């Protein structure tokens, strides 16, 4: 299985927690960027891809004409959008209009992913979001009026000033809407973000309580907890993201986009103007590439695979490389054996990084 990811790095405003390769105030570059995307896509023309994911940034910031341009370059170089088993479009409530929904839905986009983050407007302002809870509800209604049924919604736990009560209020309101998919992320303060520069700290114990409540409540509501941060109605799991976690191949187009083909990982330059200039000059946009082998490759497979709650069935090679580390985490209660698989325990869900470090060089000396 091969996924196709297209990165749209433009935002109206950068959120205070965001460390993704996205930029505000660069909308004047969108048309040139789409031209470059089209040229880069031609380099992979006719590659057989099973899933499509248009992410960002804020893809819904694009105008109708720009979205038509994006759709055309996908269909010209790959396949009609309805032929993808899953096609996801990321959107923010303030820029997702009925007109854009109709255009995308008609083109064959069959899944939308919308960033809500919180139903509390004060919390939204505090983190730099420019939509309100009312904007989200309007966009939600427009999606369903427009015939879209498969929607993921993002929430964040551990926001500055957020209480357990305010978080659970957001979770309850969202669960009442019954989206097909819910992603709940614990806030991470990354270097280079405004929150990091401001010295914002996250209450880890409170955030864990929020995530524990999330798991308990969403399981009761009939969701399948299939990846650390992701819950879905049965059958609505993200096919595109499952391909990542199952170590499938993917093609990434656009600035900062990553590809994984024939065991080699490549990543394009993050700088938008540099990306446009390189593609225009018929040069490679790749800034970094590596091909993992041996223990590093098997460790990475385990790391991404263990994000799935079903766990992984160890190969003889993985058993040889990591038997001691795996046994250590079984003894400390972060991993469990179940049938032929190894998977994160319930405790391990909240301390997963302690497990994952064992599968990244330099490896544990245990």
C-alpha positions as CSV (number, residue, x, y, z in Angstrom):
1,X,0.0,0.0,0.0
2,X,1.3,3.5,-0.9
3,X,0.0,6.8,0.5
4,X,0.2,10.2,-1.2
5,X,0.6,13.2,1.1
6,X,0.4,16.8,-0.2
7,X,1.6,19.6,2.2
8,X,-0.1,23.0,2.1
9,X,2.1,25.1,4.4
10,X,0.0,28.3,4.6
11,X,-1.9,29.5,7.7
12,X,-3.8,32.7,8.4
13,X,-2.2,32.8,11.9
14,X,0.4,30.5,13.5
15,X,-0.9,28.7,16.7
16,X,1.2,29.2,19.8
17,X,1.9,25.5,20.3
18,X,2.5,24.6,16.6
19,X,5.9,23.3,15.5
20,X,4.7,22.1,12.1
21,X,6.2,23.5,8.9
22,X,3.6,26.1,8.4
23,X,3.8,29.9,7.9
24,X,1.4,32.9,8.3
25,X,1.3,35.9,6.0
26,X,2.7,34.1,2.9
27,X,-0.6,33.8,1.0
28,X,0.9,35.7,-1.9
29,X,3.0,32.6,-2.7
30,X,0.2,30.1,-2.9
31,X,-0.2,30.2,-6.7
32,X,3.5,29.9,-7.4
33,X,3.6,27.1,-4.8
34,X,0.8,25.2,-6.6
35,X,2.7,25.5,-9.8
36,X,5.7,24.0,-8.2
37,X,3.6,21.2,-6.7
38,X,2.3,20.4,-10.1
39,X,5.9,20.1,-11.5
40,X,7.0,18.0,-8.5
41,X,3.9,15.7,-8.9
42,X,4.9,15.1,-12.6
43,X,8.1,13.5,-11.3
44,X,5.9,10.8,-9.7
45,X,3.3,10.6,-12.5
46,X,1.2,7.5,-12.6
47,X,2.5,6.2,-9.3
48,X,-0.1,3.9,-7.9
49,X,-1.3,5.4,-4.6
50,X,-4.1,4.0,-2.4
51,X,-4.8,6.9,-0.1
52,X,-4.6,10.7,-0.4
53,X,-4.0,13.1,2.5
54,X,-3.9,16.9,2.0
55,X,-2.5,18.4,5.1
56,X,-0.8,21.5,6.5
57,X,-0.8,24.2,7.5
58,X,-4.4,25.0,6.6
59,X,-5.4,23.6,3.2
60,X,-8.9,25.2,3.6
61,X,-7.2,28.6,3.4
62,X,-7.0,28.1,-0.4
63,X,-9.5,29.9,-2.6
64,X,-12.0,28.0,-4.8
65,X,-9.8,28.6,-7.8
66,X,-6.7,27.4,-6.0
67,X,-8.5,24.3,-4.8
68,X,-9.5,23.5,-8.3
69,X,-5.8,23.9,-9.3
70,X,-4.9,21.5,-6.6
71,X,-7.5,18.9,-7.6
72,X,-6.4,19.2,-11.2
73,X,-2.8,18.5,-10.5
74,X,-3.7,15.4,-8.4
75,X,-5.9,14.0,-11.1
76,X,-3.5,14.8,-14.0
77,X,-0.5,13.1,-12.4
78,X,-2.1,10.3,-10.3
79,X,-5.7,9.3,-10.6
80,X,-9.2,10.7,-10.2
81,X,-9.8,11.4,-6.5
82,X,-12.7,9.0,-6.2
83,X,-10.4,6.1,-7.1
84,X,-8.4,6.6,-3.8
85,X,-9.6,4.2,-1.1
86,X,-9.5,7.2,1.3
87,X,-8.9,10.9,0.6
88,X,-8.6,13.3,3.5
89,X,-8.6,17.1,3.5
90,X,-7.5,19.0,6.6
91,X,-9.5,22.2,7.4
92,X,-10.0,24.8,10.0
93,X,-13.5,26.0,10.8
94,X,-13.0,29.7,10.0
95,X,-11.9,29.1,6.4
96,X,-14.1,26.1,5.5
97,X,-17.1,27.4,3.5
98,X,-20.1,25.7,2.0
99,X,-18.7,26.5,-1.5
100,X,-15.4,24.8,-0.7
101,X,-17.1,21.8,0.9
102,X,-19.3,21.4,-2.2
103,X,-16.2,21.6,-4.6
104,X,-14.2,19.1,-2.6
105,X,-17.0,16.7,-2.0
106,X,-17.9,16.7,-5.7
107,X,-14.3,16.1,-6.6
108,X,-14.4,12.9,-4.5
109,X,-12.8,13.9,-1.2
110,X,-14.4,11.4,1.2
111,X,-12.9,12.4,4.6
112,X,-12.4,15.8,6.3
113,X,-10.2,16.4,9.3
114,X,-11.1,19.5,11.3
115,X,-9.1,21.2,14.0
116,X,-11.4,22.1,16.9
117,X,-8.9,21.8,19.8
118,X,-11.4,23.1,22.4
119,X,-15.1,24.2,22.7
120,X,-13.9,26.9,25.2
121,X,-13.4,30.2,23.4
122,X,-11.1,31.6,26.0
123,X,-8.9,28.5,25.6
124,X,-8.9,28.9,21.9
125,X,-7.8,32.5,22.1
126,X,-5.1,31.6,24.6
127,X,-3.5,29.1,22.1
128,X,-3.7,31.5,19.1
129,X,-6.7,29.9,17.3
130,X,-8.7,32.3,15.2
131,X,-12.0,30.4,15.2
132,X,-14.7,30.2,17.9
133,X,-16.7,27.3,19.0
134,X,-19.6,28.8,17.0
135,X,-17.4,28.8,13.9
136,X,-16.8,25.1,14.4
137,X,-20.5,24.2,14.8
138,X,-21.3,26.2,11.7
139,X,-18.6,24.3,9.7
140,X,-19.8,21.0,11.2
141,X,-23.3,21.6,10.1
142,X,-22.1,22.7,6.6
143,X,-20.2,19.5,6.2
144,X,-23.2,17.4,7.0
145,X,-25.6,19.5,5.0
146,X,-23.1,19.1,2.1
147,X,-23.3,15.3,2.4
148,X,-20.0,14.6,4.2
149,X,-20.3,11.9,6.8
150,X,-16.7,10.9,7.5
151,X,-15.1,13.6,9.7
152,X,-12.3,13.5,12.1
153,X,-12.1,16.2,14.8
154,X,-9.0,17.1,16.8
155,X,-9.0,18.0,20.5
156,X,-6.0,19.0,22.7
157,X,-5.6,18.0,26.4
158,X,-3.4,20.1,28.8
159,X,-3.9,23.6,27.3
160,X,-2.8,26.5,29.4
161,X,-5.5,27.4,31.9
162,X,-7.5,24.3,31.0
163,X,-9.2,22.5,33.8
164,X,-10.4,18.9,33.9
165,X,-14.0,20.2,33.9
166,X,-13.4,22.4,30.8
167,X,-11.7,19.7,28.9
168,X,-14.5,17.2,29.7
169,X,-17.1,19.7,28.6
170,X,-15.3,19.9,25.2
171,X,-15.1,16.1,25.0
172,X,-18.8,15.7,26.0
173,X,-20.0,18.3,23.4
174,X,-17.9,16.6,20.7
175,X,-19.0,13.1,21.6
176,X,-22.6,14.3,21.4
177,X,-22.0,15.2,17.8
178,X,-20.8,11.6,17.2
179,X,-18.1,12.2,14.6
180,X,-16.7,9.1,12.9
181,X,-13.2,9.8,14.2
182,X,-11.7,11.7,17.1
183,X,-8.1,12.5,17.7
184,X,-7.1,13.7,21.2
185,X,-3.5,14.9,21.7
186,X,-1.7,15.8,24.8
187,X,-0.1,19.2,24.5
188,X,3.6,19.1,23.7
189,X,5.7,22.3,24.3
190,X,8.2,22.2,21.5
191,X,11.4,24.3,21.1
192,X,10.9,27.2,18.7
193,X,7.2,27.7,19.4
194,X,5.8,30.8,21.1
195,X,4.8,28.7,24.1
196,X,8.3,27.4,24.5
197,X,9.7,31.0,24.3
198,X,7.1,32.1,26.9
199,X,8.1,29.3,29.3
200,X,4.7,27.8,29.3
201,X,4.6,24.5,31.2
202,X,2.1,21.7,31.0
203,X,0.7,20.0,34.1
204,X,1.6,16.4,33.1
205,X,-0.5,14.8,35.9
206,X,-3.6,16.8,34.9
207,X,-3.1,16.0,31.3
208,X,-2.8,12.3,32.0
209,X,-6.1,12.4,33.9
210,X,-7.7,14.1,30.9
211,X,-6.4,11.4,28.6
212,X,-7.5,8.6,30.9
213,X,-11.0,10.1,31.0
214,X,-10.9,10.4,27.3
215,X,-10.2,6.7,26.8
216,X,-12.8,5.6,29.3
217,X,-15.5,7.8,27.9
218,X,-14.9,7.2,24.2
219,X,-14.7,3.5,24.7
220,X,-18.1,3.6,26.5
221,X,-19.4,5.7,23.6
222,X,-18.6,3.0,21.1
223,X,-15.3,4.2,19.7
224,X,-12.4,1.9,18.9
225,X,-9.1,3.1,20.5
226,X,-6.8,1.9,17.7
227,X,-3.7,4.2,18.1
228,X,-2.3,6.2,21.0
229,X,-4.1,9.4,20.2
230,X,-6.9,8.1,17.8
231,X,-10.4,6.8,18.3
232,X,-12.8,5.7,15.5
233,X,-16.2,4.3,15.0
234,X,-15.5,0.6,13.8
235,X,-14.4,0.7,10.2
236,X,-13.6,4.5,10.2
237,X,-10.0,4.2,11.2
238,X,-7.7,6.4,9.1
239,X,-6.4,4.2,6.3
240,X,-3.7,6.7,5.4
241,X,-2.3,7.0,8.9
242,X,-2.5,3.2,9.4
243,X,-0.2,2.9,6.4
244,X,2.4,5.0,8.3
245,X,2.1,2.9,11.4
246,X,2.3,-0.3,9.4
247,X,5.5,0.8,7.7
248,X,4.0,1.3,4.3
249,X,5.4,3.4,1.6
250,X,4.3,7.0,0.9
251,X,5.1,9.9,-1.4
252,X,5.2,13.4,0.0
253,X,4.8,16.5,-2.2
254,X,5.5,20.1,-1.1
255,X,7.8,21.9,1.2
256,X,8.9,19.9,4.2
257,X,7.0,16.8,2.9
258,X,8.5,13.4,3.6
259,X,8.6,10.4,1.4
260,X,9.4,6.7,2.2
261,X,10.1,4.7,-0.9
262,X,12.2,1.5,-1.3
263,X,13.4,1.8,2.3
264,X,14.7,5.3,1.8
265,X,13.3,8.3,3.7
266,X,13.5,11.7,2.0
267,X,12.4,15.1,3.2
268,X,12.0,18.3,1.1
269,X,13.3,21.7,2.1
270,X,11.1,23.5,4.6
271,X,11.5,26.9,3.1
272,X,8.6,27.8,0.8
273,X,10.5,30.1,-1.5
274,X,13.5,27.7,-1.7
275,X,11.1,24.9,-2.6
276,X,9.5,26.9,-5.4
277,X,12.9,28.1,-6.7
278,X,14.3,24.6,-6.8
279,X,11.4,23.0,-8.5
280,X,11.2,25.9,-11.0
281,X,14.9,25.3,-11.8
282,X,14.2,21.6,-12.3
283,X,16.3,20.7,-9.3
284,X,15.6,18.4,-6.4
285,X,13.7,19.8,-3.4
286,X,15.1,17.1,-1.2
287,X,17.1,18.4,1.8
288,X,17.7,15.1,3.6
289,X,17.7,11.4,2.9
290,X,18.6,8.3,4.7
291,X,18.2,4.6,4.3
292,X,18.0,2.7,7.6
293,X,19.3,-0.9,7.7
294,X,19.7,-3.6,10.3
295,X,18.9,-2.8,13.9
296,X,18.0,0.8,13.2
297,X,15.4,-0.2,10.5
298,X,13.9,-2.9,12.7
299,X,13.7,-0.5,15.7
300,X,11.9,2.1,13.6
301,X,9.4,-0.6,12.5
302,X,8.7,-1.5,16.1
303,X,8.4,2.1,17.2
304,X,5.8,3.1,14.7
305,X,4.0,-0.3,15.0
306,X,3.6,-0.1,18.7
307,X,1.6,3.1,18.3
308,X,-1.2,0.8,17.3
309,X,-3.1,-0.6,20.3
310,X,-3.2,-4.0,18.6
311,X,0.5,-4.1,18.9
312,X,3.0,-6.0,16.7
313,X,3.9,-9.6,16.0
314,X,7.7,-9.7,16.4
315,X,9.8,-11.1,13.6
316,X,12.7,-13.4,14.5
317,X,15.1,-10.5,13.6
318,X,13.3,-8.1,15.9
319,X,13.3,-10.7,18.6
320,X,17.1,-11.1,18.2
321,X,17.8,-7.4,18.3
322,X,15.3,-6.3,21.0
323,X,14.4,-9.3,23.2
324,X,16.2,-7.8,26.3
325,X,14.6,-4.3,25.9
326,X,11.1,-5.8,25.3
327,X,11.4,-8.0,28.4
328,X,12.5,-5.0,30.4
329,X,9.4,-3.1,29.5
330,X,7.2,-6.2,30.1
331,X,8.7,-6.4,33.6
332,X,8.2,-2.7,34.3
333,X,4.5,-2.9,33.1
334,X,4.7,-0.8,30.0
335,X,4.4,-3.7,27.5
336,X,2.3,-6.9,27.5
337,X,2.4,-10.1,25.5
338,X,-1.0,-11.1,24.1
339,X,-1.2,-14.2,22.0
340,X,1.6,-13.8,19.4
341,X,1.8,-10.0,19.8
342,X,3.5,-7.4,22.0
343,X,1.7,-4.2,22.7
344,X,1.6,-1.2,25.0
345,X,-0.1,-1.9,28.3
346,X,-2.7,0.6,29.5
347,X,0.0,2.2,31.6
348,X,2.3,2.2,28.6
349,X,-0.2,4.3,26.6
350,X,0.7,7.3,28.8
351,X,4.4,6.5,29.0
352,X,5.0,5.3,25.5
353,X,8.1,7.4,24.9
354,X,9.9,5.5,27.6
355,X,9.3,2.4,25.5
356,X,10.0,4.0,22.2
357,X,13.5,5.2,23.3
358,X,14.6,1.6,23.4
359,X,14.1,1.3,19.7
360,X,16.1,4.4,18.6
361,X,19.9,4.6,18.4
362,X,21.9,4.7,20.6
363,X,20.1,1.7,21.9
364,X,19.6,0.6,25.5
365,X,22.5,-1.3,26.9
366,X,20.5,-3.8,28.8
